């Protein structure tokens, strides 16, 4: 078996080890792998105020307490969502609607990008310090189980954490929603290309959950229409005693009603007009890897907004593509109908 195949098997086996609900025996690389009932430790890194998929990804994560051990939520700022405070406030709304705002740490990360901040890491204070220190601290609590850094925005916070303390590299697994690979462009990538290239040139376990605008092989395929949201979402999720004020105004006491509001104030594309839930699909494939296909490639690098392949590069990454839209969306609705809130971290 070549290195590429062995690497894929190893990563899938690790995922199954973390997510399987019952002990069972599987064969991989000719060996017996016993999977156990373990929750997947996660830090969710988000630009929550950008559009609306972050919010749906976060609530989905928070209501899958049987699968995930959420250590915290870190936020970063991308150019469509304003400064860091707006991203923090939107994430806080979702955590409040989940009744978990007092249970799970929510931490402000970087406003600026990797190249601007990396020279300041020796200072007593710098942009994003609290989130970067939190990522490093949690990585060292892994106890042999890799901490999943589930990034659905730019990679600034994670790249800075690795730059500050490379010792975390073998303690974490980066799952990033981003890139139109092998084509150029994509919002999360373009917000901080330097942070992505930096991580691609380290030995960190790196998985790219592709976006691929307009291509059914990427998370762009995991679409919903406004009609579907208006039919399925009203009233979903547990109620809260003190309602929140939404990003676009209005008062909400459950996530389902807030979802309807978010989908009211968004642009639609395609025929029928729809909107992808990119970030939510990234959470889904960490929970259940069979909902997409995965393959290993030699890590490329992006130069002048074009992917440069490096076939002789022994450093490999995983590419997630071809997502099972119906299974992912069905599980999302089920998680809202029968939520299992995550527990506060120890």
N, C-alpha and C positions, 0 to 999 in steps of 0.2 A: 504494500500500500504506500502511495507516495505521500509526501508531507502535506500537500494540499488537502487530500481526502482525510488524512488523519486529523488535521486541524479542524475541519468541519465537524467530524464526528465528536471531537473533544468538546467543542463549543456547544453543540446540540445536547450532548450528554450532560454537560454542566447545567444547561437550562432545565432539562428534564429533572435533574437531581433536585434543583431548587423548587420546581413548580409541581411536581407530581403529588397527587393527594394520597396515594397509597403506595406501600412498598411493592415493587415488582421487579422482575428481572428482564433486562434487554441485552441484546448482543450488539456490540460495536467494536470494530477493529479486531474481531475474533475473540473478544473477551466479554465476560459477564459484567454488566454494569447494574448495580443495584440502586434504584432510585428511591428516595425517601421523602417523607412528608416534611418539607421545609419551605418556609416562606422566602420569597426573593427579597433581599435587602435592596432598597432603592432610595436614591436622591433624585427628585424630579427637578430638572433645571429648565426654566421656562421664561419666555417673553410673553407673559399672560395677557397683556393688553394689546397685542398685535391685531388679532382678528377674532375668531371664535373656536378654532379647533383646540387651542390650548386648554380652554375652560372645560371642554368635553373630555379631553384626555385626563385632566386632573381629577374630575369627579369620578370618572371610570376607575382610575387608580385608587382613589380614596374609598370607593365602595366595593373593592375586591380584597377585603381583609383576609380571606382564606388563602390568597395567593401572594400578597405583598406585605412586606415589612417596610413601611415608609419612614425613613429616618428623618426626612425633612424636605422642604421645598425651597429652592433657591431661584431668584429671578435675575434676569438681565434685561438690558434695554436694547431694542432694535428700532430702526428709524420710523416704522409706521405706528409704533405704540407710545411714543413720547419718552420722557425721562423715567428713571427707575421707579419713582414714586407711583406712577400710573400702573406699572406692571405689578408692583407690590399690592396696590389696592385692589386690582382685579383678582389676583390670586387669593387675597384675603376674603373677597366676596364668595368665591367658590368654596373655600374652606369653612366659611361661616354657614353656607347652605348645606354643608355636609356635617355640621355640628362638631367640627374638629379644629376650629381656629385656636382653641386653647390647648390642644393636644399635640399637634404636629408643628415643629419649628418652621417658621417662614422667615427667610433671610434675604436681605438685599445684596445683590451682586453688582457686576460691572455695568456702568453706564457707557464707558469708552471701550475701545477695542484692545486686543492683545498687544499689538506693537506699541501702543501708547503707554500701557500699564506695566509691561514686563520689566522695564528699567527701574521701576519704583518699588519692587517687591522687598527690598531691604529696608524700606522706610517704616517708621512706626505706624503710619496710617497711609492708605492709598485707596483708590477707587476699587470697590468690590472686596476689600480685605475680609470682611466678616464671612461672606460666603466662601471665599477661598480657604480660609482657616477651617471653616466647618467641614468642607469636603475632605480636607486632609485629615482632620480629626476622626471623622467617621470611617474613612478608609482604614485607619489603623485599628479600628474595632472589629474588623471583619472576621477574626477567629477562623481563618481558613476558608471562608465563604466570600467569594468576590462580591463587592458592593457594585451594583449596577448604577452607573451614572446615566440616567435616562434624559437625554438632552433634546429638547424640541424647539430650540431657538439657536442662536449663535453659540459657538463653542468656547467663548472667551473665559468663562469662569473655570471650566475644566482644564483648559490649556494652561491657565495661570497657576492652578493648583499643582499641575504636573511640573511646570517650570520651577515653582517654589520648592517642591519636595518630590523629586523623581522616585523616591522610595515607595510611593503609592502605586507605581505602575503595575506591579504584580499583585495588587490587592483590589483592583477595580476592573470593571468591564464597561466600556463606553458604548452605549446604544444611541445613535444620533439620527434623528429625523432630519434629513437634509440631502441636497444634491439631486441633480438630474442625470447623474453619471449613467452612461459615458458622454452625455451631452453637457454643454456648459450651462451656466446660469443656475439660479434657484435662490430664493430669498434668504434662508438661514445661512447658506454658504457665502453669499455676497455681502452679508452684514459684517463678516470677519473672516475672510479667506485665510489670513495669516494664522489664525488659531487652528483652523482645520489642517493646513499644511504642516504646522508644527507637530500636531498629534500623529499625522500620517507618517512622519519621520521618526517617531519613537516606537518602541516595541509594545506599547499599550494594546490590550485587546480592544479592537475597534470594529464596530458593526455599523454599516451605513444603511439606513432604512430609506430607500429611494423615494423621491417625490415624483419626478417625471411628468411635468405638466402636460396634459392632453394625451398621455400615453397610458393605456390600460395595464401596463406592467408595473406601474408605481402606485404609491398611496393615493395619487390623484383619482384612482379608480374607486376608492372607498367614499362614494358620494351619497348625499341625501338631498332631497328636494324640500322646498319650504312646505309643500303640501304634506309630505311625510312627517316632518317635524310637527306641524300643526295638528296632525292626527295622532301621533304617538306620544308626544312629550308632555302635554299639559298635565300638571298635577303630579308628575313623577318625582320620586325622591321623598325622604322624610321631611316633615314640616319643621320649621324653627319658630321659636316663640317671638323673637324680635326680628321682623322682616328687614331685609337690606334694601338700599336704594341701588338700582342697577346702573350700569355704565351709561346707558342712554336715558336714564330716568326711570320712573315707575318703582313700585314697591313689590318685593318678591319674598315668599316664605318657603319656596322649594325650588330645586334646580330646574325641574321640568318647565315651569313657567318662565324662568329666566332664559332658558334655552330658546323658547319661542320668541322672546324679545330680541335676543342676539341675532336670530335668523331673520328678524324683521328689518334690521339695520345692516344689511350686508348685500353685496353685489352677487349676482348669479351668472353662470356661464353655461353654454352648451345647450343641447336639445335632448331631453327636457332641461330647463334651467336648474342647476344644482350647485352644490357646494361640497368640496371634499372635507373630510375630517382627518386630515393627514396625521396629526399628532396622536389622535386616539388610536389609529392603526398601529403606531409604534408601541404603545402600551400593550395592545392586544397580542402582538407577536412575542413580546417578552413573557406574557402570561401563557400563551399557547403557540409554540413555534410552528405547529402544523398548519397554521392559518396563512402561511406564506412559504415561498421557496427561498432557499439560501444557498449561496455558493461562495467559494473563496477565490480571491484574486491577489496577485502581487500588488502591493500598495502603489497606486499612482500618485501623482502630484499635480496641482493646478498651477499653470503658468500662463499669464496674460489671458486669463479666463478660458483656457483650453486645457483639457485633461491630457497629460503626458503619461503614457503607459511606461512601466518599468518592469518588463517581463523577467528580468534577471534579479529583481529585488526579492530576497528571501523573506522579507517582512511581508506578511499577508494580512488581509482584512476580509471581513465577511460583507457580502452584499445581499440585502433582503429585497425581494421583488415578487410579483405575481401573487397579490393578496386576495384572500377569500373574503370578498366584500360582504356577502350575505351572512357568513358565520360571525364576522367581526361585529357587524351592525346588530345582529340578533343578540349577541352576548352583551353588547352595550345596553340595549333596552332591558334585558333581563337583569342586569346589574342595578339598574335604576328601579325596577319593579321589586326586586328582592335584595336590597343593599346589605352588604356585610362590611360595616365600617372598619377601617384599619385601626389597630390599637396604637396608643401612644408609645413611642420608642422608650426602651429601658434606659 
